[in-house]
């Protein structure tokens, strides 16, 4: 396949733009890392909460308890080229 000089120049320009963007991001990171002190939490409103991470863990354990089984079953159906079953709400 022959190289097109116009496309090559365009790709080189795109690569240079990406390198420039990455350099700018790195400089921003270095500025932030150079500052000492506490870091504010992004999106933190400062309000008090009694929610505990244990509550997240308990809900996640219930919500995702059968994810591995469902994923395995879906993989097996796909391997056998079977159609996906209809969701529960549509069957009624």
C-alpha positions as CSV (number, residue, x, y, z in Angstrom):
1,X,0.0,0.0,0.0
2,X,1.5,3.4,-1.0
3,X,1.9,6.1,1.5
4,X,-0.1,9.3,0.9
5,X,2.0,12.3,2.0
6,X,-1.0,14.3,2.7
7,X,-2.4,11.7,5.1
8,X,1.0,11.2,6.6
9,X,1.3,14.9,7.4
10,X,-2.2,14.9,8.8
11,X,-1.4,12.0,11.1
12,X,1.8,13.6,12.2
13,X,-0.1,16.8,13.0
14,X,-2.6,14.8,15.0
15,X,0.2,13.0,16.9
16,X,1.9,16.4,17.7
17,X,-1.4,17.8,19.0
18,X,-1.9,14.8,21.2
19,X,1.7,15.1,22.5
20,X,1.1,18.8,23.2
21,X,-2.1,18.0,25.0
22,X,-0.4,15.3,27.1
23,X,2.4,17.7,28.0
24,X,-0.1,20.3,29.1
25,X,-1.9,17.7,31.3
26,X,1.4,16.6,32.8
27,X,2.3,20.2,33.7
28,X,-1.1,20.6,35.4
29,X,-0.5,17.4,37.3
30,X,2.9,18.5,38.4
31,X,1.5,21.9,39.6
32,X,-1.1,20.1,41.7
33,X,1.4,17.6,43.1
34,X,3.8,20.4,44.0
35,X,1.2,21.9,46.4
36,X,1.2,20.5,49.9
37,X,-1.8,20.4,52.1
38,X,-5.3,18.8,52.3
39,X,-7.0,18.1,49.0
40,X,-10.7,19.1,48.7
41,X,-13.0,16.3,47.7
42,X,-14.5,16.7,44.2
43,X,-18.2,17.3,44.5
44,X,-18.1,17.5,48.3
45,X,-20.9,19.7,49.6
46,X,-19.7,19.8,53.2
47,X,-22.9,18.3,54.6
48,X,-22.9,15.7,57.4
49,X,-23.9,12.2,56.5
50,X,-24.5,9.1,58.6
51,X,-24.1,6.8,55.6
52,X,-21.4,4.2,56.2
53,X,-19.4,2.3,53.7
54,X,-20.8,-0.9,55.3
55,X,-24.2,0.1,54.0
56,X,-22.8,0.3,50.5
57,X,-21.2,-3.1,50.9
58,X,-24.4,-4.7,52.1
59,X,-26.5,-3.3,49.3
60,X,-23.8,-4.2,46.7
61,X,-23.7,-7.8,48.0
62,X,-27.5,-8.1,47.5
63,X,-27.6,-6.2,44.2
64,X,-24.7,-8.1,42.6
65,X,-25.0,-11.5,44.2
66,X,-25.9,-13.3,41.0
67,X,-23.9,-11.3,38.5
68,X,-21.2,-14.0,38.0
69,X,-23.9,-16.7,37.4
70,X,-25.9,-14.5,35.0
71,X,-22.7,-13.6,33.1
72,X,-21.7,-17.2,32.8
73,X,-25.2,-18.2,31.6
74,X,-25.2,-15.3,29.0
75,X,-21.8,-16.5,27.7
76,X,-23.0,-20.0,27.4
77,X,-26.1,-18.9,25.5
78,X,-24.0,-16.8,23.2
79,X,-21.6,-19.7,22.5
80,X,-24.6,-21.8,21.6
81,X,-26.0,-18.9,19.5
82,X,-29.2,-18.9,21.5
83,X,-31.4,-15.8,21.6
84,X,-31.4,-13.8,24.9
85,X,-34.4,-14.4,27.1
86,X,-37.0,-11.8,27.4
87,X,-36.9,-9.6,30.5
88,X,-39.4,-10.5,33.2
89,X,-41.6,-7.5,32.7
90,X,-42.2,-8.3,29.0
91,X,-43.3,-11.9,29.6
92,X,-46.5,-11.0,31.4
